[in-house]
């Protein structure tokens, strides 16, 4: 019995630890990857952590928190990735990837090859966010240094989540979601776009970290629309918000409305919204109905309004209903102009009537462009604020 215990103890001692572990000084951790196209070659950029700078507690260190490597000689994406080893002194570890930025040139030619490579990589998790570079290359985006976050990829991630939750113009798309939208015949993908606001040259220097007013920042700006795997155009911020209304992806946002009886604006804070999409067939032709219910508070009033009046509140609710309805319809109209069913109307028709969908799916692009869509909105103002009458009126 004693011999068995000793043998078991020796086995446990030999089995401890990870068999394929790597020390921190043997690897480079990739937090973001950018993919561009230059002529016939792919250009791959990788944002790597400078772990010595990130973990340093000493002041005055002049080293950058991240470094971006770029290689542009690969005929295929996989070849370009492998050639990055000629620029990195360490093995690149991609299992901690947070952000993938796709250049517009790559998106226009089609992103299927990019996603095929990424889905095959056993080191990659599928929960990283995918963005579309706007008015800049993916490499330019990855070189911007961010003052509030040492790691730019973390800034991109946190800003994306915050913007989606509090403003409603962006949408969080990971690898699984993007592939799912591509293989679904009744749904086209969208991606949040990121651009450089300000001086793109100074964005890459330490001046962008040391200035009170940074020369450049990374900013999200509307959604990029795809038809199958090809990028076809942009949505404005308003149209992007309309898209999120329609697919039930608005958690909270702010809507500015003109005051009806006097000059000025009021701001309505949407606290919650819930939209439902239904399909009905009339003479074997589909019609889409979007119904949205919302609850809101009055956040700001810069005009004369009697918020004690029930009629005033009802008038604001009706005005809010029309604004949200118009936002959704504007988004639908833009998507129809691209012949891109980003809302998943085709998927809804498929669920409602498989036989009818089977008859129209091969010509869905044209059918979608002329599909009748009706929107109804019912909103409720819950709170008007602790001050009913604005002090601005008394000042005047």
C-alpha positions, 0 to 999 in steps of 0.5 A: 500500500505504501509503495502504491502511494509513493508511485502515485505521488511521483506521477502527480508531481511529474504531471503538474503544469501545462505541457505546452506552456510558454514563458512570457518572454517567449511570446508576443500577445496579439490583441488586434489584427488588421487585414488590408489589400494592396494590389494582389497581395494581402497586408496583415497588421498585428497589434502586439503588447509591449508587456514590459511597458504594460506591467512597469510601475516605474515612471518615465518609460519612453517605450510604447505600450503596444507595437504594430507589425505589418507585412504586405507580401502574401498572396494569401491571408494565411501566407501573410500571417505566417510571414509575420514571423520574419518581423517578430522576434517571438511567437505570436499568440493570438488566443487573446485577440479582442479586435479584428479590423477589416479594410474597405478594399478587402471588404469590397472583394469579399470577406469569405476567405478571411472568415474561413481562415479565422474559423480554422485557426485552433488558437483563436477564440470566436468572441473577438469583435469584427470592425470595418475600417472607414476612410483609413486602412486597418493598419492605420487604425491599429497604429492609433495610440489611445490616451485613456487606455494603454491598450488600443484594442481594449479601448475599441472593445469597451467603446463598442460595448458602451456605444451599443448600450447607450447610443444605439448606432453600433452593433457587436458582431463576433466571428460566429454571428458574422458567419451565421449571417453569411450562411443564412440566405435570408439575412445579410451582415452589417459591421460597425465602422471605425475611423480616425477623427483628427490628425492621423499622423500625430495619432501614431506618436507619443504626442497623442498620449501626452496631450490634454486634447489628443490630436486624434481619436478613434471614433465609431461612425455608423454601420457598413452594409454587406450583400452576402460577403461583399461590402456595398455601402454605409448607413448614416448614424440615424439609419444605423439607429433605425436598423437597431430599432428594427432588430430589437437591439436598442437598449438606451439612446437619446432622441432630440425633438423640436418643440412644436409650440416654440423655438428650441429642442427637447431631449428624450431619453429612451429607457427601454424598447422592444420591437417585434417583426411579423410577416403576413401574406396577402395574395401570396405576397409577403408583407412585413410588420414591425411593432415597437414599444418604448418607454422614455423620460424627458431629459432636457427641455430648452423651450416653453412646455407645460409638462403638467398637461396631459395633452402636452405629454401625449403630443410629445409621445406622438412626436416621438412615435413618428420620429422612431418610425421615420428612423426605421423606414429611412434605414429600410429604404437605404437597405433596399437601395443596396438590395441588402436584407440586413434586417433578416426579413427573408429569414422571417418569411422562411420561418413563417412560410417555408413553401413561399420562401422556397419559391422566392429565395432565388430572386430575393434581392429584387423581391426585398427591394419592393417588399412592403414594410409597415412600422407602428410605434407606441411610446410612453413618457414615464418621467418628466424630471424633478423640475416641471417648468424649466428655469430658462423660461423664467430667465426670459 
